[in-house]
Amino acid sequence: MDTHQLTRQARTQVKLLADVLMQRNLQLACAESCTGGLLAKICTDLPGSSAWFDRAYITYSNAAKNQMLGVDADLIIQQGAVSEAVACAMVEGVVHSSGLAVAASITGIAGPGGGS
């Protein structure tokens, strides 16, 4: 699947999420690593997003994950930045920092050159 198809799918999923958040009077905060703000862009491209989207943390580096979200540096070393444990720690940091009940985090390897 190419990037455009993935982005189209993401827009569809975010629209569904937005509808649920508005019905329940909730707001979303997110933390992104490899996507570098793409999720926040998709969210804020939707008309009326200010009713349900609050903030995003772009934590591309390990230091940013630690400083902005409180992700333990040892966890990143032990589990790797691209791990379920770090994704969970990122979302916990978002909830703690934002005070919101709904949060998402993204970490992984992105880009045409892949990664290690």
ROSE-4610 file (N, C-alpha, C; in Angstrom, 1 decimal, always signed):
// ROSE-4610
residu = [M/M/M/D/D/D/T/T/T/H/H/H/Q/Q/Q/L/L/L/T/T/T/R/R/R/Q/Q/Q/A/A/A/R/R/R/T/T/T/Q/Q/Q/V/V/V/K/K/K/L/L/L/L/L/L/A/A/A/D/D/D/V/V/V/L/L/L/M/M/M/Q/Q/Q/R/R/R/N/N/N/L/L/L/Q/Q/Q/L/L/L/A/A/A/C/C/C/A/A/A/E/E/E/S/S/S/C/C/C/T/T/T/G/G/G/G/G/G/L/L/L/L/L/L/A/A/A/K/K/K/I/I/I/C/C/C/T/T/T/D/D/D/L/L/L/P/P/P/G/G/G/S/S/S/S/S/S/A/A/A/W/W/W/F/F/F/D/D/D/R/R/R/A/A/A/Y/Y/Y/I/I/I/T/T/T/Y/Y/Y/S/S/S/N/N/N/A/A/A/A/A/A/K/K/K/N/N/N/Q/Q/Q/M/M/M/L/L/L/G/G/G/V/V/V/D/D/D/A/A/A/D/D/D/L/L/L/I/I/I/I/I/I/Q/Q/Q/Q/Q/Q/G/G/G/A/A/A/V/V/V/S/S/S/E/E/E/A/A/A/V/V/V/A/A/A/C/C/C/A/A/A/M/M/M/V/V/V/E/E/E/G/G/G/V/V/V/V/V/V/H/H/H/S/S/S/S/S/S/G/G/G/L/L/L/A/A/A/V/V/V/A/A/A/A/A/A/S/S/S/I/I/I/T/T/T/G/G/G/I/I/I/A/A/A/G/G/G/P/P/P/G/G/G/G/G/G/G/G/G/S/S/S]
num = [1/1/1/2/2/2/3/3/3/4/4/4/5/5/5/6/6/6/7/7/7/8/8/8/9/9/9/10/10/10/11/11/11/12/12/12/13/13/13/14/14/14/15/15/15/16/16/16/17/17/17/18/18/18/19/19/19/20/20/20/21/21/21/22/22/22/23/23/23/24/24/24/25/25/25/26/26/26/27/27/27/28/28/28/29/29/29/30/30/30/31/31/31/32/32/32/33/33/33/34/34/34/35/35/35/36/36/36/37/37/37/38/38/38/39/39/39/40/40/40/41/41/41/42/42/42/43/43/43/44/44/44/45/45/45/46/46/46/47/47/47/48/48/48/49/49/49/50/50/50/51/51/51/52/52/52/53/53/53/54/54/54/55/55/55/56/56/56/57/57/57/58/58/58/59/59/59/60/60/60/61/61/61/62/62/62/63/63/63/64/64/64/65/65/65/66/66/66/67/67/67/68/68/68/69/69/69/70/70/70/71/71/71/72/72/72/73/73/73/74/74/74/75/75/75/76/76/76/77/77/77/78/78/78/79/79/79/80/80/80/81/81/81/82/82/82/83/83/83/84/84/84/85/85/85/86/86/86/87/87/87/88/88/88/89/89/89/90/90/90/91/91/91/92/92/92/93/93/93/94/94/94/95/95/95/96/96/96/97/97/97/98/98/98/99/99/99/100/100/100/101/101/101/102/102/102/103/103/103/104/104/104/105/105/105/106/106/106/107/107/107/108/108/108/109/109/109/110/110/110/111/111/111/112/112/112/113/113/113/114/114/114/115/115/115/116/116/116]
x = [+0.9/+0.0/+0.9/+0.6/+1.4/+1.0/+1.8/+1.6/+0.3/-0.1/-1.4/-2.6/-2.5/-3.6/-3.6/-2.5/-2.4/-3.0/-2.6/-3.1/-4.6/-5.1/-6.6/-7.3/-6.7/-7.3/-7.2/-6.1/-6.0/-7.0/-7.2/-8.2/-9.6/-9.9/-11.2/-11.3/-10.3/-10.3/-10.4/-9.6/-9.7/-11.0/-11.7/-13.1/-14.0/-13.9/-14.7/-14.4/-13.2/-12.8/-13.3/-13.2/-13.7/-15.2/-15.9/-17.4/-17.7/-17.0/-17.2/-16.8/-15.6/-15.2/-16.2/-16.7/-17.7/-19.0/-19.4/-20.6/-20.5/-19.2/-19.0/-18.4/-18.2/-17.6/-16.2/-15.4/-14.0/-13.1/-11.8/-10.8/-9.6/-8.9/-7.7/-6.4/-5.4/-4.0/-3.2/-2.1/-1.3/+0.2/+1.0/+2.4/+2.9/+3.7/+4.2/+5.7/+6.2/+7.7/+7.9/+7.9/+8.2/+7.4/+6.1/+5.2/+5.4/+6.2/+6.6/+5.5/+4.3/+3.2/+2.1/+2.2/+1.2/-0.1/-0.2/-1.5/-2.1/-1.4/-1.9/-2.4/-1.7/-2.1/-3.4/-3.5/-4.8/-5.9/-5.7/-6.7/-7.1/-6.2/-6.5/-7.0/-6.8/-7.4/-8.9/-9.5/-10.9/-11.6/-12.6/-13.4/-13.9/-13.8/-14.3/-13.4/-12.2/-11.3/-11.0/-11.2/-10.9/-11.9/-13.0/-14.0/-13.5/-12.6/-12.2/-10.7/-9.9/-8.4/-7.8/-7.0/-6.4/-4.9/-4.1/-2.6/-1.9/-0.7/+0.2/+1.6/+2.3/+3.7/+4.5/+5.4/+6.3/+7.6/+7.8/+8.9/+9.8/+10.4/+11.1/+12.4/+13.0/+14.3/+13.9/+14.9/+14.7/+14.7/+15.6/+15.7/+14.3/+13.7/+12.3/+11.3/+11.3/+10.4/+10.6/+11.9/+12.2/+11.8/+12.2/+12.0/+10.6/+9.9/+8.5/+7.4/+7.7/+6.7/+7.1/+8.3/+8.7/+9.0/+9.2/+9.6/+11.0/+11.1/+12.3/+13.4/+14.6/+15.6/+16.1/+16.1/+16.5/+15.5/+14.2/+13.2/+13.5/+13.8/+14.2/+15.4/+16.4/+17.6/+17.3/+16.5/+16.2/+15.3/+14.2/+13.2/+13.3/+14.0/+14.1/+13.0/+13.3/+12.3/+11.1/+11.3/+10.2/+9.8/+9.0/+8.5/+7.2/+6.4/+5.1/+5.3/+6.3/+6.5/+6.8/+7.5/+7.8/+6.5/+5.8/+4.5/+3.6/+3.5/+2.6/+3.1/+4.4/+5.0/+4.7/+4.8/+4.5/+3.1/+2.1/+0.7/+0.4/+1.1/+0.9/+1.5/+2.6/+3.1/+2.2/+1.5/+0.5/-0.6/-1.2/-2.3/-1.9/-0.7/-0.2/+0.0/+0.6/+0.9/-0.4/-1.3/-2.4/-3.6/-3.7/-4.9/-6.1/-5.9/-7.1/-7.2/-8.4/-8.7/-8.4/-8.3/-8.1/-6.8/-5.9/-4.6/-4.2/-3.3/-2.7/-1.2/-0.5/+1.0/+1.4/+2.4/+2.9/+4.4/+4.9/+6.4/+6.6/+7.7/+8.0/+9.1/+9.3/+10.3/+9.6/+9.9/+9.2/+10.2/+9.8/+10.7/+11.1/+11.5/+11.8/+13.0/+13.9/+15.2/+15.1/+13.9/+13.7/+14.5/+15.0/+15.8/+16.3/+16.9/+17.5/+16.9]
y = [-1.2/+0.0/+1.2/+2.2/+3.4/+4.4/+5.4/+6.5/+7.2/+7.4/+8.1/+7.3/+6.0/+5.1/+5.0/+5.0/+5.0/+6.3/+7.4/+8.7/+8.8/+8.3/+8.2/+7.4/+6.2/+5.4/+6.1/+6.7/+7.4/+8.5/+9.3/+10.3/+9.8/+8.6/+8.0/+7.6/+7.0/+6.5/+7.7/+8.8/+10.0/+10.6/+10.6/+11.2/+10.4/+9.1/+8.2/+8.5/+8.7/+9.0/+10.4/+11.3/+12.7/+12.7/+11.9/+11.8/+11.3/+10.2/+9.7/+10.7/+11.3/+12.3/+13.4/+13.9/+15.0/+14.5/+13.3/+12.8/+12.7/+12.4/+12.2/+13.4/+14.5/+15.7/+15.5/+14.8/+14.5/+15.1/+15.3/+15.8/+14.8/+14.9/+14.0/+14.8/+14.1/+14.6/+13.5/+13.8/+12.7/+13.0/+11.9/+12.0/+11.3/+11.9/+11.3/+11.3/+10.2/+10.1/+10.1/+8.9/+8.7/+9.5/+9.8/+10.5/+12.0/+12.5/+13.9/+14.9/+14.6/+15.5/+15.2/+14.1/+13.8/+13.5/+12.8/+12.6/+13.9/+14.8/+16.1/+16.9/+16.8/+17.5/+16.9/+15.6/+14.9/+15.4/+15.4/+15.9/+17.3/+18.2/+19.6/+20.0/+19.1/+19.3/+19.2/+18.5/+18.3/+19.5/+20.0/+21.1/+20.9/+21.9/+21.7/+21.0/+20.7/+19.9/+20.6/+21.9/+22.5/+22.0/+21.4/+20.9/+19.6/+18.9/+17.6/+17.3/+18.2/+18.0/+19.1/+18.6/+19.6/+19.9/+18.9/+19.1/+17.9/+18.2/+17.1/+17.4/+16.3/+16.4/+15.6/+16.3/+15.7/+15.4/+14.1/+13.7/+12.7/+13.3/+12.5/+11.8/+12.6/+12.0/+11.3/+10.5/+9.8/+10.8/+11.9/+12.9/+13.6/+13.9/+14.6/+13.7/+12.4/+11.5/+11.5/+11.6/+11.7/+13.0/+14.1/+15.4/+15.9/+15.6/+16.1/+15.2/+13.9/+12.9/+12.1/+12.3/+11.5/+10.1/+9.7/+8.3/+8.0/+7.0/+6.7/+6.3/+7.0/+6.8/+5.3/+4.7/+3.3/+2.4/+2.7/+1.9/+2.0/+3.2/+3.3/+2.5/+2.5/+1.7/+0.2/-0.2/-1.6/-2.2/-1.4/-1.9/-1.4/-0.3/+0.3/+1.3/+2.4/+3.5/+3.0/+1.9/+1.4/+0.1/+0.3/-0.9/-0.5/-1.6/-1.4/-0.7/-1.1/-0.5/+1.0/+1.5/+2.9/+3.6/+3.0/+3.6/+3.8/+2.8/+2.9/+4.0/+4.1/+5.2/+6.5/+6.6/+7.9/+8.3/+7.4/+7.8/+8.1/+7.4/+7.7/+9.1/+9.5/+10.8/+11.9/+11.6/+12.5/+12.7/+11.6/+11.7/+12.5/+12.2/+13.0/+14.4/+14.8/+16.2/+16.9/+16.3/+17.1/+17.0/+16.0/+15.8/+15.3/+14.9/+14.4/+12.9/+12.4/+11.0/+10.2/+10.9/+10.2/+10.7/+9.7/+10.0/+8.9/+9.2/+8.3/+8.5/+7.5/+7.7/+6.8/+7.3/+6.6/+6.6/+5.4/+5.3/+4.2/+4.2/+3.2/+3.7/+3.0/+3.3/+3.8/+5.0/+5.6/+6.1/+6.3/+7.0/+6.0/+6.5/+5.7/+4.8/+5.3/+4.5/+3.5/+3.4/+2.4/+2.8/+1.8/+2.1/+0.8/+1.0/-0.2/-0.5]
z = [+0.0/+0.0/+0.0/-0.9/-0.9/+0.1/+0.2/+1.3/+1.1/-0.2/-0.4/+0.1/-0.2/+0.3/+1.8/+2.4/+3.9/+4.5/+3.9/+4.3/+4.2/+3.1/+2.9/+3.9/+4.2/+5.3/+6.6/+6.9/+8.2/+8.3/+7.2/+7.2/+7.6/+7.0/+7.2/+8.7/+9.2/+10.6/+11.6/+11.3/+12.1/+12.1/+11.0/+10.9/+11.8/+11.7/+12.6/+14.1/+14.4/+15.8/+16.2/+15.3/+15.6/+15.9/+15.1/+15.4/+16.8/+17.2/+18.5/+19.6/+19.4/+20.4/+20.6/+19.5/+19.6/+20.2/+19.9/+20.6/+22.1/+22.5/+23.9/+24.6/+23.9/+24.4/+25.0/+24.2/+24.6/+23.6/+24.1/+23.2/+23.2/+22.1/+21.8/+21.9/+22.5/+22.4/+21.9/+21.2/+20.6/+20.7/+20.6/+20.6/+19.3/+18.6/+17.3/+17.3/+16.7/+16.5/+15.0/+14.4/+13.0/+12.0/+12.4/+11.5/+11.5/+12.5/+12.5/+12.4/+12.9/+13.0/+11.9/+11.2/+10.2/+10.8/+11.9/+12.6/+13.0/+13.6/+14.0/+12.7/+11.6/+10.4/+9.9/+9.9/+9.5/+10.3/+11.6/+12.6/+12.3/+12.2/+12.1/+10.7/+9.7/+8.4/+8.4/+9.3/+9.4/+9.9/+9.2/+9.7/+11.1/+12.0/+13.3/+14.3/+13.9/+14.7/+16.1/+16.2/+17.5/+18.6/+18.2/+19.1/+19.8/+19.1/+19.7/+19.7/+19.0/+19.0/+19.8/+20.8/+21.8/+21.5/+21.3/+21.1/+20.6/+20.2/+19.7/+20.2/+20.5/+20.9/+19.8/+19.2/+18.1/+18.8/+19.1/+19.9/+19.0/+18.0/+17.0/+17.7/+18.5/+19.1/+20.4/+20.9/+22.2/+23.3/+23.1/+24.2/+24.3/+23.2/+23.2/+23.9/+23.6/+24.3/+25.8/+26.2/+27.7/+28.3/+27.6/+28.2/+28.1/+27.0/+26.9/+27.4/+27.4/+27.8/+29.0/+29.5/+30.7/+30.4/+29.1/+28.8/+29.4/+30.2/+30.9/+29.8/+29.9/+29.0/+29.0/+30.2/+30.3/+29.6/+29.6/+28.8/+27.3/+26.9/+25.4/+25.1/+26.0/+25.7/+25.7/+26.7/+26.9/+25.9/+25.6/+24.7/+23.3/+23.1/+21.8/+21.6/+20.9/+20.7/+19.9/+19.1/+18.3/+19.0/+20.0/+20.8/+21.4/+21.7/+22.4/+23.7/+24.5/+25.8/+25.7/+24.7/+24.5/+24.0/+23.1/+22.7/+23.8/+24.7/+25.9/+26.8/+27.0/+27.9/+27.3/+26.0/+25.3/+25.5/+25.4/+25.6/+27.0/+27.9/+29.4/+29.6/+29.0/+29.1/+28.6/+27.5/+26.9/+27.9/+28.4/+29.4/+30.6/+31.1/+32.3/+32.0/+30.9/+30.6/+30.2/+29.5/+28.9/+29.9/+30.7/+31.6/+30.9/+29.6/+28.8/+29.0/+28.8/+28.9/+27.6/+26.5/+25.2/+24.6/+24.4/+23.8/+22.9/+22.0/+21.0/+20.9/+20.6/+20.3/+19.1/+18.4/+17.2/+17.3/+17.2/+17.0/+16.0/+15.3/+14.3/+13.4/+12.3/+11.3/+10.1/+9.6/+8.5/+7.5/+6.3/+5.3/+4.2/+3.1/+2.0/+2.2/+3.1/+3.3/+4.4/+5.0/+6.1/+7.3/+8.1/+9.3/+9.8/+11.0/+11.6/+12.9]
